[in-house]
Structures are given as structure tokens and as C-alpha cells.
Amino acid sequence: MNAGPPESNYGFWFPGKENDGAAGWQFMSAKYGRAWMGADVPRGPWNYDGEIDLGFGGALRMASTVVTRDPIFDWLAYGGTLTSTKNTLSVVPRDGLRQRFYAILGDPKNVRAPIRRLKIELDRDGFGVGQEIIVDKSLKQIAFTLENRTADAHDTGLWLSVPVGTSYLVLQNGSQVPLVETRKWDYPLQVELKVDTRPTRIEIIEKAIRQAR
């Protein structure tokens, strides 16, 4: 409902770039009226959501970039673009949210080989727009730039699930940060990142690789 190009300041009802892409549930056609739930609202989209937005909310909770290796098409990125070199993958998330990255890798030549899974999720902020997530093909090293989306100093939670039988550490701008257990099945590990207005480089490294350096 808030559609519009930059020349129109991104729309009529709630102008401004910060509202570009906003969604509404219902619409008041009168200049000012009383909504059925008892609230008085001006003309335009309501600033409430409802049951019709369950699909929209579900889409936001599902949005992610997923890397896998197909037995026919080889390396693929769903929800992003991918460039493959000999040992690494460069993935640019384009899933619309840029807060979740998953790698699900098997052995195309051995279907009985165990699947290796790595999951990363940010509870606010996101992966830098247009910037690559660099992934070692063996999932031993992952690096990305964290985007501060509110331009203030704050804490950001990074949730992590690593392949079974492995142990990792997390570096923020080259310094190790504490990795704590959450006792949650989907994300057993968590890091609290101190974020300021400067770019933040995050590295997730298997401990065996770090110790060998």
C-alpha cells in the first residue's frame, strides 16, 4: 500500500525511505473512522496486523539463504547468489531479510554419508547488504560483515548450530568472544556481540583450524 518510487518520497500514506516496503492489514477509506475493533483511525492503512498477516509473518520467519550441493547441479544457493572457487564459496544473501544463513551439505558421491549442517541466525541487524558470506567448502571457516541497521551502539545476539561432533569459536574484528550454550535444540550456541557504528567483521572458525594457525 505504501508503493512509490524515490521521486515520490516512497509513497503517499506513510512517506519516507524508512517506510518503503511497509505492509498493511486493513484500509480506512473514510477521512476518519472507527475500525471494527473499536479504534479510531485516519484514512489509509491500519497500523495493526491481524490473522491475514499470518502468512506474511511466516514468510519473515522462514526467510533465509541456504547453501547446498546438488548431485546434478553441484553447488547452489537458495535465496542468494553464489560464486564457487576451488576451496571456498562466496554467497551474497538476497532472501529479503538477510538474517539467516544455512549450509546443508552431503556427499553427492555417497548418499549414505552423514549430512553436515551449519546454521547462523541474528536476532537483529543482519548480513551486510550486497556483501559476501565467505564459506569454506568443508564448513570449517565462515566470515561475514555484520550490518548495523539502527546506527547506534547495542548488543546483537548471534545464534549458532554447528555440525555434529565439531567445536567452533567466534571472532569479532579479530578478537574472540564468549560462546555460551543455550540448551535449545535448534540453536545450541549463542554469542552476544557488542555493535557500534563501525563495520563489524565476524568469523566462525572450527577450533582445530584456529589451533593450527
Buried (B, 14 or more C-beta within 10 A) or exposed (E): BBEBEEEEEBBEBBBEEEBBEBEBBBEBEEEEEEEEEEEEBEEBBBEEBEEEBEEEEEEEEEBBBBBBBEEEEEBEBEBBEBEBEEEBBBBBBBBEBBBBBBBBBBEEEEEEEEEBBBBBBBEEBBBBEEBBBBBBBEBBBBBBBBBBBEEEEEEBBBBBBBBEEEEBBBBBEEEEBEBEEBEEEEBBBBBBBEBEEEEBBBBBBBEEBBEEE
